[in-house]
Amino acid sequence: TALKIPRDAARRGETESLKSVKLVFLVAICGNNGGLDDYLVSYLQKELADNCVIQSSCFTYPEELLNAVDQKSFDLFFVFLNPDLPSNIGKPDVQKFIADLKAKVHRPIIIISNEGKFSRQMSASLLEAGADAFFPMPFDLEHLGLALTACGIISSPNESPALLLKTPKRRGTLLVVDDEEAIRESMRVIFENEYDLFIA
C-alpha cells in the first residue's frame, strides 16, 4: 500500500520528491480503547512504512480532543465507544461531538464500538454527523483497510507517486442489498469512492 498525502501532512514532510518524502502522520485516538491503540498504530505503520512515521496521541475525554485539535493538526481520528465515550462533564452527546470534531478538522473519523446493539441504533446517525466509517467489534482488518482507502489514507501499491493526490479510479458497479439502514450506510461510506453504488 502507499500513502495518499494530506496537504498539511505534506507541508510537514520533506517535499524534495514524493518518492523520498518521509512524513510524520499524526493519529488521534479518543475514548477507552482497551489497549487497541498500539494495535492500530502498528497496523498503520506496517501499511504506510515506506512513506511515513506514525505518531499517536490518546485522549480519554472528547473535550480534551476538541481542545487539542485547535493546537495540532491530526491526519486521522479513531473514536472508541466502549460502549460510550467517557466524560468528566456529564454524559456526552456522541453525535454532537462527532459533528463538532468534523467541523474543526475535516479529516477522516473512524468509530469503533464494542456494543452491537449500540452499533445498530447509532451508526447511521454518527455517519450522518460526520464519521467516515463505523466498525462494531470484532472487525476485519481488511475492512478497515478498505475504509482507509475510501478516506484517501492508503492506496494500492501499483499507483505511481504522481497519482497519489488524485481521485482513485472507479472499479465498476456494486449492488448492496441489506435490510438494515446502518449496514447500507456503512457500505456506502466504504465503497463510494471506488464503485458506482446501487443500494437496495
Secondary structure in CASP SS format (residue, H / E / C, confidence):
PFRMAT SS
TARGET T0000
AUTHOR 0000-0000-0000
METHOD secondary structure of the structure
MODEL  1
T C 1.00
A E 1.00
L E 1.00
K C 1.00
I C 1.00
P C 1.00
R H 1.00
D H 1.00
A H 1.00
A H 1.00
R H 1.00
R H 1.00
G C 1.00
E C 1.00
T C 1.00
E C 1.00
S C 1.00
L C 1.00
K C 1.00
S C 1.00
V C 1.00
K C 1.00
L E 1.00
V E 1.00
F E 1.00
L E 1.00
V E 1.00
A E 1.00
I E 1.00
C E 1.00
G C 1.00
N C 1.00
N C 1.00
G C 1.00
G C 1.00
L H 1.00
D H 1.00
D H 1.00
Y H 1.00
L H 1.00
V H 1.00
S H 1.00
Y H 1.00
L H 1.00
Q H 1.00
K H 1.00
E H 1.00
L H 1.00
A C 1.00
D C 1.00
N C 1.00
C E 1.00
V E 1.00
I E 1.00
Q E 1.00
S E 1.00
S E 1.00
C E 1.00
F E 1.00
T C 1.00
Y C 1.00
P H 1.00
E H 1.00
E H 1.00
L H 1.00
L H 1.00
N H 1.00
A H 1.00
V C 1.00
D C 1.00
Q C 1.00
K C 1.00
S C 1.00
F C 1.00
D C 1.00
L E 1.00
F E 1.00
F E 1.00
V E 1.00
F E 1.00
L E 1.00
N C 1.00
P C 1.00
D C 1.00
L C 1.00
P C 1.00
S C 1.00
N C 1.00
I C 1.00
G C 1.00
K C 1.00
P C 1.00
D C 1.00
V H 1.00
Q H 1.00
K H 1.00
F H 1.00
I H 1.00
A H 1.00
D H 1.00
L H 1.00
K H 1.00
A H 1.00
K H 1.00
V H 1.00
H C 1.00
R C 1.00
P C 1.00
I E 1.00
I E 1.00
I E 1.00
I E 1.00
S E 1.00
N C 1.00
E C 1.00
G H 1.00
K H 1.00
F H 1.00
S H 1.00
R H 1.00
Q H 1.00
M H 1.00
S H 1.00
A H 1.00
S H 1.00
L H 1.00
L H 1.00
E H 1.00
A H 1.00
G C 1.00
A C 1.00
D C 1.00
A E 1.00
F E 1.00
F E 1.00
P E 1.00
M C 1.00
P C 1.00
F C 1.00
D C 1.00
L H 1.00
E H 1.00
H H 1.00
L H 1.00
G H 1.00
L H 1.00
A H 1.00
L H 1.00
T H 1.00
A H 1.00
C C 1.00
G C 1.00
I C 1.00
I E 1.00
S E 1.00
S C 1.00
P C 1.00
N C 1.00
E C 1.00
S C 1.00
P H 1.00
A H 1.00
L H 1.00
L C 1.00
L C 1.00
K C 1.00
T C 1.00
P C 1.00
K C 1.00
R C 1.00
R C 1.00
G E 1.00
T E 1.00
L E 1.00
L E 1.00
V E 1.00
V C 1.00
D C 1.00
D C 1.00
E C 1.00
E H 1.00
A H 1.00
I H 1.00
R H 1.00
E H 1.00
S H 1.00
M H 1.00
R H 1.00
V H 1.00
I H 1.00
F H 1.00
E C 1.00
N C 1.00
E C 1.00
Y E 1.00
D E 1.00
L E 1.00
F E 1.00
I E 1.00
A C 1.00
END
